[in-house]
């Protein structure tokens, strides 16, 4: 259901003043609002959402004018509702020898008690490590892990790490004609072999991969981050290297609606031990935002019986202040 702009404003006002009733994940329906609140304070973008132990984390880009950002921070939450900024975890002006600007679009993953932080700086992909998801992180190589040249013939930005059920780790990235992926050796900081091209329909950047019911889901951003039409597409494959088939109908599952524009560059969260899924994404800030001034939001992601992804509406929000959210116990969600 979509309401008029005036009705949406009224609902938004009720939510922000606490009039709306609290909701749990089962009852949190598609409450339409002109501008659901962002989940993080300030201007952030390109959110990578992860769960480590009993805590959720978001690693975003910290927006600055013209994307000239220099540091990465992390936010934590115990329930997906209340978020706390844990502080700066990597400053490229201080912690790198090979770049000092354009700190963009990170991701973080854990293996054997070490946290691996993949990030962009000056259009190259680096990797840093820490013993805690809140850092501080140290440059693991003293040089980029991936940069343009040779068989890497596209822009090396937007890294995304994925560890398959068999333990094989992969690093996806790319902006341009297609996505690419490298196998990673078990140390998570060494590339294993040549990159593999992965053609994706209308691909621009921001590839994300997850596995559900034995299928590999690929999601990515279409158009330019400065465009109001920046949006999220998807396809399904039988392996982490493709080929990826998009649905015959509409392959776009998150697009602008009302005041929410530029809705893309997302990441995906599965609540451990459940089939409940969420997408963290950014939109142009409301009011007065742009492709350089963005904010992070959260939306519920659901699937049809055939495994296809249902369209998500950026005018909906899964939780409100005071909701129970998705607390974890021993690393698992409630039944």
LUMNUZA-550262 format. One record per residue: residue number from 1; residue in one letter; x, y, z of N, C-alpha, C in turn. Coordinates in steps of 0.05 Angstrom, whole numbers, always signed. Layout:
BEGIN
<NUM, 'a', <X, Y, Z>, <X, Y, Z>, <X, Y, Z>>
...
***
This chain:
BEGIN
<1, 'x', <+17, -24, +0>, <+0, +0, +0>, <+17, +25, +0>>
<2, 'x', <+10, +45, -16>, <+24, +71, -15>, <+5, +93, -8>>
<3, 'x', <+13, +110, +10>, <-4, +132, +18>, <+5, +158, +4>>
<4, 'x', <-13, +177, +5>, <-6, +203, -6>, <+16, +215, +10>>
<5, 'x', <+30, +235, -2>, <+52, +248, +12>, <+43, +260, +38>>
<6, 'x', <+19, +272, +38>, <+9, +285, +63>, <+4, +264, +84>>
<7, 'x', <-9, +241, +77>, <-14, +220, +96>, <+12, +209, +107>>
<8, 'x', <+32, +205, +89>, <+57, +195, +97>, <+70, +213, +118>>
<9, 'x', <+69, +239, +113>, <+80, +258, +133>, <+67, +255, +160>>
<10, 'x', <+41, +251, +160>, <+26, +247, +185>, <+36, +223, +200>>
<11, 'x', <+39, +201, +185>, <+48, +176, +197>, <+77, +180, +208>>
<12, 'x', <+94, +192, +191>, <+121, +197, +200>, <+122, +213, +226>>
<13, 'x', <+105, +233, +227>, <+104, +249, +252>, <+95, +233, +276>>
<14, 'x', <+76, +215, +272>, <+67, +198, +294>, <+89, +180, +303>>
<15, 'x', <+104, +168, +284>, <+126, +151, +291>, <+147, +166, +307>>
<16, 'x', <+155, +189, +297>, <+177, +204, +309>, <+169, +216, +336>>
<17, 'x', <+144, +218, +342>, <+135, +228, +368>, <+127, +206, +387>>
<18, 'x', <+130, +181, +378>, <+124, +159, +395>, <+95, +151, +396>>
<19, 'x', <+78, +161, +379>, <+50, +154, +380>, <+45, +126, +369>>
<20, 'x', <+61, +118, +349>, <+57, +92, +336>, <+64, +70, +356>>
<21, 'x', <+49, +48, +355>, <+54, +26, +373>, <+80, +12, +366>>
<22, 'x', <+93, +2, +387>, <+118, -13, +383>, <+112, -38, +367>>
<23, 'x', <+132, -48, +352>, <+129, -72, +336>, <+151, -91, +340>>
<24, 'x', <+146, -116, +337>, <+166, -137, +338>, <+172, -145, +309>>
<25, 'x', <+193, -161, +304>, <+198, -170, +276>, <+174, -183, +263>>
<26, 'x', <+157, -197, +279>, <+134, -210, +266>, <+113, -190, +258>>
<27, 'x', <+110, -169, +274>, <+88, -150, +269>, <+96, -125, +255>>
<28, 'x', <+122, -121, +251>, <+132, -97, +238>, <+125, -99, +208>>
<29, 'x', <+103, -88, +201>, <+95, -88, +173>, <+106, -65, +158>>
<30, 'x', <+97, -61, +133>, <+107, -40, +116>, <+94, -13, +123>>
<31, 'x', <+102, -2, +147>, <+93, +24, +155>, <+104, +45, +136>>
<32, 'x', <+87, +58, +121>, <+96, +77, +101>, <+100, +104, +114>>
<33, 'x', <+122, +117, +108>, <+129, +143, +118>, <+143, +159, +97>>
<34, 'x', <+142, +185, +98>, <+155, +202, +78>, <+185, +198, +80>>
<35, 'x', <+195, +193, +104>, <+224, +191, +108>, <+230, +176, +133>>
<36, 'x', <+231, +149, +132>, <+239, +134, +155>, <+266, +143, +165>>
<37, 'x', <+270, +144, +190>, <+295, +153, +202>, <+318, +136, +193>>
<38, 'x', <+341, +148, +188>, <+365, +132, +184>, <+373, +119, +210>>
<39, 'x', <+388, +97, +208>, <+395, +82, +233>, <+421, +92, +245>>
<40, 'x', <+437, +105, +230>, <+463, +116, +240>, <+461, +147, +240>>
<41, 'x', <+475, +158, +259>, <+477, +187, +260>, <+497, +198, +239>>
<42, 'x', <+492, +222, +230>, <+510, +235, +211>, <+506, +225, +183>>
<43, 'x', <+525, +232, +166>, <+524, +225, +138>, <+542, +201, +133>>
<44, 'x', <+530, +179, +125>, <+544, +154, +120>, <+533, +141, +95>>
<45, 'x', <+549, +123, +83>, <+541, +110, +58>, <+555, +83, +56>>
<46, 'x', <+547, +68, +35>, <+560, +42, +29>, <+561, +23, +53>>
<47, 'x', <+540, +19, +68>, <+542, +5, +93>, <+547, -25, +89>>
<48, 'x', <+567, -36, +103>, <+572, -65, +104>, <+562, -74, +131>>
<49, 'x', <+541, -90, +132>, <+529, -99, +157>, <+538, -128, +162>>
<50, 'x', <+547, -133, +186>, <+557, -160, +194>, <+548, -166, +222>>
<51, 'x', <+548, -192, +229>, <+543, -201, +256>, <+567, -217, +265>>
<52, 'x', <+578, -209, +288>, <+600, -224, +301>, <+593, -229, +329>>
<53, 'x', <+591, -254, +336>, <+582, -262, +364>, <+553, -253, +368>>
<54, 'x', <+548, -239, +389>, <+521, -230, +396>, <+516, -201, +388>>
<55, 'x', <+533, -190, +370>, <+531, -162, +364>, <+531, -157, +334>>
<56, 'x', <+516, -138, +325>, <+515, -129, +297>, <+534, -106, +294>>
<57, 'x', <+546, -104, +270>, <+564, -82, +264>, <+558, -71, +236>>
<58, 'x', <+562, -45, +233>, <+560, -33, +207>, <+586, -17, +202>>
<59, 'x', <+598, -23, +179>, <+623, -10, +170>, <+615, +7, +145>>
<60, 'x', <+612, +33, +148>, <+604, +50, +126>, <+626, +68, +115>>
<61, 'x', <+621, +81, +93>, <+636, +104, +85>, <+627, +128, +102>>
<62, 'x', <+645, +144, +111>, <+638, +168, +126>, <+639, +192, +107>>
<63, 'x', <+616, +201, +98>, <+614, +220, +76>, <+628, +247, +83>>
<64, 'x', <+643, +257, +64>, <+655, +283, +64>, <+651, +295, +36>>
<65, 'x', <+653, +321, +33>, <+649, +334, +6>, <+665, +320, -16>>
<66, 'x', <+652, +315, -38>, <+665, +304, -62>, <+678, +277, -57>>
<67, 'x', <+668, +262, -37>, <+679, +236, -31>, <+708, +236, -22>>
<68, 'x', <+717, +259, -12>, <+745, +260, -3>, <+747, +253, +27>>
<69, 'x', <+739, +228, +32>, <+739, +218, +60>, <+766, +206, +67>>
<70, 'x', <+773, +206, +92>, <+800, +197, +100>, <+799, +176, +123>>
<71, 'x', <+776, +170, +134>, <+776, +152, +157>, <+752, +134, +156>>
<72, 'x', <+755, +111, +169>, <+733, +92, +172>, <+726, +89, +202>>
<73, 'x', <+700, +87, +207>, <+690, +82, +234>, <+671, +58, +233>>
<74, 'x', <+663, +48, +257>, <+645, +26, +258>, <+624, +32, +279>>
<75, 'x', <+599, +23, +274>, <+577, +25, +292>, <+569, -3, +302>>
<76, 'x', <+559, -6, +326>, <+550, -31, +337>, <+522, -30, +348>>
<77, 'x', <+509, -53, +349>, <+482, -55, +359>, <+477, -83, +370>>
<78, 'x', <+461, -85, +391>, <+454, -111, +402>, <+427, -120, +392>>
<79, 'x', <+413, -103, +376>, <+385, -110, +368>, <+377, -100, +341>>
<80, 'x', <+394, -86, +326>, <+388, -73, +301>, <+372, -48, +303>>
<81, 'x', <+364, -40, +328>, <+348, -16, +332>, <+366, +6, +342>>
<82, 'x', <+381, +1, +363>, <+397, +21, +376>, <+426, +18, +367>>
<83, 'x', <+438, +39, +356>, <+465, +37, +345>, <+483, +57, +359>>
<84, 'x', <+508, +47, +364>, <+528, +63, +378>, <+553, +65, +361>>
<85, 'x', <+563, +89, +357>, <+588, +93, +343>, <+611, +85, +361>>
<86, 'x', <+627, +65, +351>, <+649, +55, +367>, <+675, +71, +362>>
<87, 'x', <+675, +88, +341>, <+698, +105, +337>, <+713, +97, +311>>
<88, 'x', <+734, +113, +305>, <+750, +109, +281>, <+767, +84, +284>>
<89, 'x', <+767, +67, +263>, <+782, +42, +264>, <+806, +42, +245>>
<90, 'x', <+806, +61, +226>, <+828, +63, +207>, <+828, +91, +195>>
<91, 'x', <+850, +104, +195>, <+853, +131, +184>, <+874, +129, +162>>
<92, 'x', <+867, +133, +137>, <+885, +129, +115>, <+907, +150, +115>>
<93, 'x', <+902, +174, +127>, <+923, +194, +128>, <+946, +186, +147>>
<94, 'x', <+939, +169, +166>, <+958, +161, +187>, <+967, +132, +185>>
<95, 'x', <+950, +115, +176>, <+955, +86, +179>, <+964, +72, +153>>
<96, 'x', <+964, +87, +131>, <+973, +75, +105>, <+997, +90, +94>>
<97, 'x', <+1014, +75, +80>, <+1037, +87, +66>, <+1031, +92, +36>>
<98, 'x', <+1010, +79, +26>, <+1005, +79, -3>, <+981, +96, -12>>
<99, 'x', <+966, +108, +7>, <+943, +124, +0>, <+936, +142, +24>>
<100, 'x', <+924, +165, +18>, <+917, +183, +40>, <+890, +197, +36>>
<101, 'x', <+874, +186, +17>, <+848, +200, +11>, <+829, +180, -2>>
<102, 'x', <+804, +188, -4>, <+783, +172, -17>, <+780, +144, -4>>
<103, 'x', <+774, +145, +22>, <+770, +121, +38>, <+740, +114, +34>>
<104, 'x', <+735, +93, +19>, <+708, +86, +10>, <+701, +57, +16>>
<105, 'x', <+675, +52, +18>, <+662, +26, +14>, <+676, +2, +26>>
<106, 'x', <+678, -1, +52>, <+692, -23, +64>, <+675, -48, +68>>
<107, 'x', <+688, -69, +77>, <+674, -93, +87>, <+692, -106, +108>>
<108, 'x', <+680, -123, +124>, <+696, -136, +145>, <+685, -165, +148>>
<109, 'x', <+704, -183, +153>, <+697, -211, +157>, <+716, -224, +177>>
<110, 'x', <+707, -244, +191>, <+723, -257, +211>, <+731, -285, +203>>
<111, 'x', <+756, -292, +210>, <+765, -319, +205>, <+786, -326, +227>>
<112, 'x', <+780, -348, +241>, <+799, -358, +262>, <+807, -337, +282>>
<113, 'x', <+788, -320, +290>, <+793, -301, +311>, <+806, -275, +301>>
<114, 'x', <+811, -273, +275>, <+822, -248, +264>, <+801, -235, +246>>
<115, 'x', <+799, -208, +248>, <+780, -193, +232>, <+795, -180, +209>>
<116, 'x', <+784, -185, +185>, <+797, -175, +160>, <+780, -152, +149>>
<117, 'x', <+791, -129, +146>, <+777, -105, +138>, <+787, -98, +110>>
<118, 'x', <+769, -101, +90>, <+776, -94, +63>, <+764, -67, +57>>
<119, 'x', <+779, -50, +43>, <+771, -22, +40>, <+783, -11, +14>>
<120, 'x', <+772, +12, +5>, <+783, +26, -18>, <+798, +51, -8>>
<121, 'x', <+819, +57, -21>, <+833, +83, -17>, <+847, +90, -43>>
<122, 'x', <+842, +113, -53>, <+853, +123, -78>, <+848, +103, -101>>
<123, 'x', <+824, +91, -100>, <+816, +73, -122>, <+830, +46, -122>>
<124, 'x', <+842, +39, -99>, <+855, +13, -96>, <+843, -1, -72>>
<125, 'x', <+845, -28, -71>, <+834, -43, -49>, <+856, -52, -30>>
<126, 'x', <+853, -45, -5>, <+872, -54, +15>, <+859, -73, +35>>
<127, 'x', <+875, -84, +53>, <+865, -102, +73>, <+880, -96, +99>>
<128, 'x', <+865, -94, +121>, <+876, -89, +147>, <+865, -110, +166>>
<129, 'x', <+879, -115, +188>, <+871, -136, +207>, <+870, -125, +235>>
<130, 'x', <+854, -139, +252>, <+852, -133, +280>, <+842, -158, +295>>
<131, 'x', <+845, -157, +321>, <+835, -179, +337>, <+807, -174, +349>>
<132, 'x', <+796, -151, +341>, <+769, -143, +350>, <+754, -130, +327>>
<133, 'x', <+728, -134, +325>, <+713, -122, +304>, <+712, -91, +305>>
<134, 'x', <+720, -80, +328>, <+721, -51, +332>, <+749, -40, +329>>
<135, 'x', <+768, -58, +321>, <+795, -49, +315>, <+810, -42, +341>>
<136, 'x', <+832, -25, +338>, <+840, -12, +313>, <+852, -32, +293>>
<137, 'x', <+850, -25, +267>, <+860, -43, +247>, <+887, -33, +237>>
<138, 'x', <+904, -52, +229>, <+931, -46, +219>, <+933, -56, +190>>
<139, 'x', <+945, -40, +173>, <+949, -48, +145>, <+965, -74, +145>>
<140, 'x', <+954, -95, +132>, <+966, -121, +133>, <+989, -125, +113>>
<141, 'x', <+990, -109, +92>, <+1009, -114, +71>, <+1029, -91, +66>>
<142, 'x', <+1021, -67, +74>, <+1037, -44, +68>, <+1036, -36, +39>>
<143, 'x', <+1016, -46, +25>, <+1011, -41, -4>, <+983, -49, -10>>
<144, 'x', <+972, -41, -33>, <+945, -51, -40>, <+944, -81, -45>>
<145, 'x', <+921, -92, -39>, <+916, -121, -45>, <+908, -124, -74>>
<146, 'x', <+891, -106, -84>, <+882, -107, -111>, <+883, -78, -123>>
<147, 'x', <+894, -76, -147>, <+894, -51, -161>, <+892, -55, -191>>
<148, 'x', <+884, -35, -205>, <+879, -38, -234>, <+906, -43, -248>>
<149, 'x', <+905, -61, -267>, <+928, -68, -283>, <+928, -97, -291>>
<150, 'x', <+937, -103, -315>, <+937, -130, -325>, <+909, -141, -328>>
<151, 'x', <+904, -164, -316>, <+878, -177, -319>, <+856, -163, -301>>
<152, 'x', <+865, -145, -284>, <+846, -129, -268>, <+842, -103, -285>>
<153, 'x', <+822, -104, -302>, <+819, -83, -322>, <+793, -66, -317>>
<154, 'x', <+785, -64, -292>, <+763, -47, -284>, <+770, -32, -259>>
<155, 'x', <+753, -14, -250>, <+759, +2, -226>, <+758, -16, -202>>
<156, 'x', <+779, -15, -186>, <+781, -33, -163>, <+771, -19, -138>>
<157, 'x', <+744, -19, -135>, <+731, -8, -112>, <+710, -27, -102>>
<158, 'x', <+698, -21, -79>, <+675, -36, -68>, <+681, -65, -63>>
<159, 'x', <+701, -71, -46>, <+706, -100, -40>, <+684, -112, -23>>
<160, 'x', <+679, -137, -29>, <+660, -153, -13>, <+671, -181, -9>>
<161, 'x', <+673, -189, +16>, <+685, -215, +23>, <+663, -235, +29>>
<162, 'x', <+667, -260, +20>, <+648, -281, +23>, <+663, -307, +29>>
<163, 'x', <+656, -322, +50>, <+667, -348, +55>, <+646, -369, +51>>
<164, 'x', <+651, -387, +33>, <+631, -408, +26>, <+630, -430, +47>>
<165, 'x', <+610, -447, +44>, <+606, -469, +64>, <+630, -487, +65>>
<166, 'x', <+645, -490, +43>, <+669, -507, +43>, <+694, -493, +54>>
<167, 'x', <+691, -469, +63>, <+714, -454, +74>, <+729, -437, +54>>
<168, 'x', <+723, -440, +29>, <+737, -423, +9>, <+728, -394, +11>>
<169, 'x', <+747, -376, +12>, <+741, -348, +14>, <+744, -335, -13>>
<170, 'x', <+727, -315, -18>, <+726, -300, -44>, <+725, -271, -38>>
<171, 'x', <+738, -255, -56>, <+737, -226, -54>, <+725, -215, -80>>
<172, 'x', <+702, -204, -78>, <+688, -191, -101>, <+693, -161, -101>>
<173, 'x', <+692, -149, -125>, <+697, -120, -126>, <+690, -111, -155>>
<174, 'x', <+692, -85, -159>, <+690, -76, -187>, <+670, -53, -191>>
<175, 'x', <+677, -37, -211>, <+660, -16, -221>, <+665, -14, -251>>
<176, 'x', <+644, -16, -267>, <+648, -14, -296>, <+634, -36, -311>>
<177, 'x', <+648, -49, -329>, <+635, -67, -348>, <+624, -93, -334>>
<178, 'x', <+636, -101, -312>, <+627, -125, -298>, <+639, -125, -270>>
<179, 'x', <+631, -145, -254>, <+644, -150, -229>, <+667, -170, -233>>
<180, 'x', <+686, -171, -215>, <+707, -191, -215>, <+709, -203, -188>>
<181, 'x', <+721, -227, -187>, <+725, -241, -161>, <+752, -255, -162>>
<182, 'x', <+766, -253, -139>, <+790, -269, -134>, <+784, -290, -113>>
<183, 'x', <+796, -313, -116>, <+798, -332, -94>, <+818, -320, -74>>
<184, 'x', <+813, -324, -49>, <+832, -317, -28>, <+844, -342, -15>>
<185, 'x', <+870, -341, -10>, <+882, -363, +5>, <+872, -362, +34>>
<186, 'x', <+878, -382, +49>, <+867, -385, +76>, <+876, -362, +95>>
<187, 'x', <+898, -349, +88>, <+907, -326, +105>, <+891, -301, +101>>
<188, 'x', <+873, -301, +80>, <+854, -280, +74>, <+867, -254, +64>>
<189, 'x', <+893, -254, +60>, <+907, -231, +51>, <+924, -237, +26>>
<190, 'x', <+921, -261, +15>, <+936, -269, -9>, <+917, -278, -31>>
<191, 'x', <+920, -266, -55>, <+903, -274, -77>, <+912, -301, -88>>
<192, 'x', <+893, -317, -97>, <+898, -344, -106>, <+890, -346, -135>>
<193, 'x', <+908, -342, -154>, <+901, -345, -182>, <+893, -318, -195>>
<194, 'x', <+881, -320, -219>, <+873, -297, -234>, <+844, -289, -227>>
<195, 'x', <+837, -264, -232>, <+809, -256, -227>, <+791, -268, -247>>
<196, 'x', <+766, -272, -239>, <+745, -283, -257>, <+725, -261, -262>>
<197, 'x', <+718, -256, -288>, <+697, -237, -295>, <+670, -249, -289>>
<198, 'x', <+652, -232, -278>, <+624, -240, -273>, <+606, -219, -285>>
<199, 'x', <+596, -224, -309>, <+577, -205, -321>, <+551, -204, -305>>
<200, 'x', <+541, -180, -301>, <+516, -175, -286>, <+499, -155, -301>>
<201, 'x', <+474, -160, -302>, <+456, -142, -318>, <+455, -114, -307>>
<202, 'x', <+462, -94, -323>, <+462, -66, -316>, <+481, -60, -293>>
<203, 'x', <+502, -76, -290>, <+520, -72, -267>, <+535, -46, -268>>
<204, 'x', <+536, -33, -245>, <+553, -9, -241>, <+574, -14, -220>>
<205, 'x', <+566, -24, -196>, <+585, -27, -174>, <+571, -41, -151>>
<206, 'x', <+585, -44, -128>, <+574, -52, -103>, <+563, -80, -103>>
<207, 'x', <+578, -100, -114>, <+567, -127, -114>, <+568, -139, -86>>
<208, 'x', <+547, -154, -80>, <+544, -168, -54>, <+535, -197, -61>>
<209, 'x', <+546, -216, -46>, <+540, -245, -51>, <+532, -258, -25>>
<210, 'x', <+511, -274, -25>, <+504, -290, -2>, <+492, -316, -12>>
<211, 'x', <+489, -335, +6>, <+479, -362, -2>, <+454, -368, +15>>
<212, 'x', <+434, -378, +1>, <+409, -386, +14>, <+398, -410, -1>>
<213, 'x', <+392, -431, +14>, <+380, -456, +3>, <+397, -467, -20>>
<214, 'x', <+423, -465, -17>, <+441, -477, -37>, <+445, -459, -62>>
<215, 'x', <+432, -436, -63>, <+435, -418, -86>, <+452, -394, -78>>
<216, 'x', <+468, -384, -97>, <+484, -361, -93>, <+469, -336, -104>>
<217, 'x', <+464, -318, -87>, <+450, -293, -94>, <+470, -271, -99>>
<218, 'x', <+469, -259, -121>, <+485, -235, -127>, <+467, -211, -128>>
<219, 'x', <+476, -190, -114>, <+461, -165, -115>, <+481, -143, -121>>
<220, 'x', <+473, -121, -134>, <+491, -100, -142>, <+476, -75, -147>>
<221, 'x', <+491, -53, -150>, <+479, -26, -154>, <+480, -19, -184>>
<222, 'x', <+458, -6, -192>, <+455, +3, -220>, <+454, +33, -220>>
<223, 'x', <+466, +45, -240>, <+467, +74, -244>, <+489, +86, -226>>
<224, 'x', <+490, +112, -224>, <+511, +127, -210>, <+501, +135, -182>>
<225, 'x', <+519, +135, -163>, <+511, +141, -135>, <+500, +169, -133>>
<226, 'x', <+506, +187, -151>, <+495, +214, -150>, <+467, +216, -163>>
<227, 'x', <+458, +195, -175>, <+433, +195, -189>, <+410, +188, -170>>
<228, 'x', <+387, +202, -172>, <+364, +193, -156>, <+355, +164, -163>>
<229, 'x', <+362, +155, -187>, <+354, +128, -195>, <+374, +106, -188>>
<230, 'x', <+394, +112, -172>, <+412, +91, -162>, <+395, +70, -148>>
<231, 'x', <+398, +45, -156>, <+380, +24, -147>, <+394, -3, -146>>
<232, 'x', <+380, -23, -135>, <+392, -49, -129>, <+380, -71, -147>>
<233, 'x', <+396, -86, -160>, <+388, -108, -177>, <+398, -135, -165>>
<234, 'x', <+388, -157, -176>, <+398, -183, -166>, <+396, -204, -188>>
<235, 'x', <+410, -226, -183>, <+408, -250, -199>, <+417, -274, -182>>
<236, 'x', <+415, -298, -193>, <+421, -322, -178>, <+440, -339, -195>>
<237, 'x', <+458, -353, -181>, <+478, -370, -194>, <+481, -396, -179>>
<238, 'x', <+494, -415, -193>, <+499, -441, -180>, <+527, -443, -168>>
<239, 'x', <+543, -422, -171>, <+570, -421, -160>, <+578, -393, -154>>
<240, 'x', <+599, -388, -138>, <+607, -361, -132>, <+620, -346, -155>>
<241, 'x', <+625, -360, -177>, <+637, -348, -201>, <+616, -345, -224>>
<242, 'x', <+591, -351, -218>, <+571, -349, -239>, <+569, -374, -256>>
<243, 'x', <+555, -372, -279>, <+542, -348, -290>, <+517, -341, -273>>
<244, 'x', <+511, -315, -274>, <+489, -304, -258>, <+465, -298, -276>>
<245, 'x', <+442, -309, -270>, <+418, -305, -285>, <+399, -287, -270>>
<246, 'x', <+391, -264, -282>, <+371, -247, -270>, <+344, -257, -277>>
<247, 'x', <+324, -251, -261>, <+296, -260, -267>, <+286, -248, -293>>
<248, 'x', <+268, -262, -306>, <+258, -253, -331>, <+242, -227, -329>>
<249, 'x', <+230, -223, -306>, <+215, -199, -302>, <+233, -176, -291>>
<250, 'x', <+224, -163, -272>, <+239, -140, -261>, <+261, -150, -242>>
<251, 'x', <+286, -144, -249>, <+308, -153, -232>, <+316, -132, -212>>
<252, 'x', <+302, -110, -211>, <+307, -88, -191>, <+290, -94, -166>>
<253, 'x', <+303, -94, -143>, <+288, -101, -118>, <+288, -78, -98>>
<254, 'x', <+304, -57, -103>, <+303, -34, -85>, <+308, -9, -103>>
<255, 'x', <+288, +9, -103>, <+290, +32, -120>, <+277, +56, -105>>
<256, 'x', <+281, +80, -116>, <+271, +104, -103>, <+241, +103, -100>>
<257, 'x', <+231, +117, -79>, <+202, +120, -75>, <+198, +145, -58>>
<258, 'x', <+182, +163, -68>, <+177, +188, -53>, <+202, +203, -47>>
<259, 'x', <+205, +210, -21>, <+228, +226, -13>, <+254, +210, -11>>
<260, 'x', <+251, +183, -13>, <+275, +166, -11>, <+286, +161, -39>>
<261, 'x', <+309, +173, -45>, <+321, +170, -72>, <+350, +162, -69>>
<262, 'x', <+361, +153, -91>, <+389, +143, -91>, <+393, +120, -72>>
<263, 'x', <+373, +101, -72>, <+372, +79, -53>, <+387, +54, -62>>
<264, 'x', <+412, +52, -55>, <+428, +29, -64>, <+453, +27, -48>>
<265, 'x', <+474, +15, -60>, <+499, +7, -48>, <+494, -4, -20>>
<266, 'x', <+485, -29, -21>, <+474, -42, +3>, <+492, -65, +12>>
<267, 'x', <+483, -78, +33>, <+494, -103, +42>, <+471, -119, +54>>
<268, 'x', <+476, -145, +59>, <+455, -164, +67>, <+462, -177, +93>>
<269, 'x', <+442, -179, +110>, <+446, -193, +136>, <+425, -215, +139>>
<270, 'x', <+434, -238, +146>, <+417, -260, +155>, <+420, -263, +185>>
<271, 'x', <+397, -264, +199>, <+398, -268, +228>, <+405, -298, +232>>
<272, 'x', <+428, -303, +245>, <+438, -331, +247>, <+417, -349, +259>>
<273, 'x', <+414, -373, +247>, <+395, -393, +257>, <+367, -388, +248>>
<274, 'x', <+362, -368, +231>, <+335, -362, +222>, <+335, -358, +191>>
<275, 'x', <+311, -354, +180>, <+309, -346, +152>, <+299, -317, +151>>
<276, 'x', <+307, -301, +170>, <+300, -272, +169>, <+324, -257, +159>>
<277, 'x', <+318, -238, +141>, <+339, -224, +126>, <+334, -194, +126>>
<278, 'x', <+355, -179, +126>, <+354, -150, +125>, <+374, -139, +105>>
<279, 'x', <+368, -115, +95>, <+386, -101, +77>, <+393, -74, +89>>
<280, 'x', <+418, -68, +92>, <+428, -41, +99>, <+435, -27, +73>>
<281, 'x', <+426, -3, +70>, <+432, +12, +45>, <+434, +41, +51>>
<282, 'x', <+442, +57, +31>, <+442, +86, +36>, <+423, +99, +16>>
<283, 'x', <+415, +123, +24>, <+398, +140, +7>, <+410, +168, +8>>
<284, 'x', <+402, +185, -10>, <+409, +213, -7>, <+397, +224, +19>>
<285, 'x', <+412, +239, +34>, <+402, +248, +60>, <+377, +265, +56>>
<286, 'x', <+360, +263, +76>, <+335, +278, +77>, <+334, +296, +101>>
<287, 'x', <+332, +322, +97>, <+329, +336, +71>, <+356, +345, +60>>
<288, 'x', <+356, +353, +35>, <+378, +367, +23>, <+403, +351, +16>>
<289, 'x', <+400, +324, +16>, <+423, +307, +11>, <+430, +305, -19>>
<290, 'x', <+450, +289, -24>, <+459, +285, -52>, <+476, +260, -53>>
<291, 'x', <+488, +255, -76>, <+506, +232, -77>, <+531, +235, -60>>
<292, 'x', <+536, +259, -49>, <+558, +264, -32>, <+550, +267, -2>>
<293, 'x', <+524, +266, +2>, <+513, +270, +29>, <+490, +250, +33>>
<294, 'x', <+497, +228, +45>, <+479, +205, +46>, <+475, +195, +75>>
<295, 'x', <+456, +177, +78>, <+450, +166, +105>, <+442, +137, +102>>
<296, 'x', <+448, +122, +123>, <+445, +93, +123>, <+417, +85, +134>>
<297, 'x', <+404, +67, +120>, <+377, +58, +128>, <+376, +27, +128>>
<298, 'x', <+355, +16, +139>, <+351, -13, +141>, <+323, -20, +131>>
<299, 'x', <+321, -42, +117>, <+296, -52, +107>, <+295, -82, +109>>
<300, 'x', <+272, -93, +113>, <+269, -123, +114>, <+269, -134, +85>>
<301, 'x', <+283, -157, +81>, <+283, -170, +56>, <+270, -197, +58>>
<302, 'x', <+251, -203, +40>, <+236, -228, +41>, <+237, -241, +14>>
<303, 'x', <+230, -267, +14>, <+232, -283, -10>, <+205, -296, -17>>
<304, 'x', <+201, -299, -43>, <+177, -314, -52>, <+183, -344, -49>>
<305, 'x', <+162, -361, -51>, <+166, -390, -49>, <+186, -401, -69>>
<306, 'x', <+188, -389, -92>, <+207, -399, -112>, <+236, -389, -108>>
<307, 'x', <+240, -374, -86>, <+267, -364, -80>, <+273, -336, -91>>
<308, 'x', <+256, -325, -107>, <+260, -298, -117>, <+257, -278, -95>>
<309, 'x', <+270, -255, -97>, <+269, -234, -77>, <+246, -216, -82>>
<310, 'x', <+231, -211, -60>, <+208, -192, -63>, <+219, -164, -64>>
<311, 'x', <+206, -146, -79>, <+215, -118, -79>, <+213, -106, -51>>
<312, 'x', <+232, -89, -45>, <+233, -75, -19>, <+226, -46, -23>>
<313, 'x', <+213, -34, -4>, <+204, -6, -6>, <+220, +11, +13>>
<314, 'x', <+235, +31, +4>, <+250, +48, +22>, <+233, +67, +39>>
<315, 'x', <+207, +66, +35>, <+189, +81, +53>, <+179, +63, +76>>
<316, 'x', <+191, +40, +79>, <+184, +22, +102>, <+209, +20, +120>>
<317, 'x', <+204, +13, +144>, <+225, +9, +164>, <+217, -15, +181>>
<318, 'x', <+235, -33, +187>, <+228, -57, +202>, <+224, -52, +231>>
<319, 'x', <+236, -31, +242>, <+235, -26, +271>, <+232, +4, +276>>
<320, 'x', <+224, +10, +301>, <+223, +37, +310>, <+236, +38, +338>>
<321, 'x', <+243, +62, +347>, <+255, +65, +373>, <+237, +51, +394>>
<322, 'x', <+250, +35, +411>, <+235, +21, +431>, <+227, -7, +424>>
<323, 'x', <+230, -15, +398>, <+223, -42, +390>, <+243, -62, +401>>
<324, 'x', <+235, -87, +403>, <+253, -108, +412>, <+275, -114, +392>>
<325, 'x', <+269, -110, +366>, <+289, -115, +346>, <+297, -144, +343>>
<326, 'x', <+322, -149, +339>, <+332, -177, +334>, <+355, -182, +353>>
<327, 'x', <+350, -185, +379>, <+372, -192, +398>, <+383, -220, +392>>
<328, 'x', <+408, -224, +397>, <+421, -250, +393>, <+428, -263, +420>>
<329, 'x', <+426, -289, +421>, <+434, -304, +445>, <+452, -327, +435>>
<330, 'x', <+477, -327, +445>, <+496, -347, +436>, <+499, -346, +406>>
<331, 'x', <+498, -322, +394>, <+503, -319, +366>, <+480, -327, +348>>
<332, 'x', <+456, -332, +359>, <+433, -340, +344>, <+409, -322, +350>>
<333, 'x', <+392, -319, +330>, <+367, -304, +333>, <+347, -321, +348>>
<334, 'x', <+326, -307, +358>, <+304, -322, +371>, <+289, -338, +350>>
<335, 'x', <+275, -359, +358>, <+260, -375, +339>, <+240, -359, +323>>
***
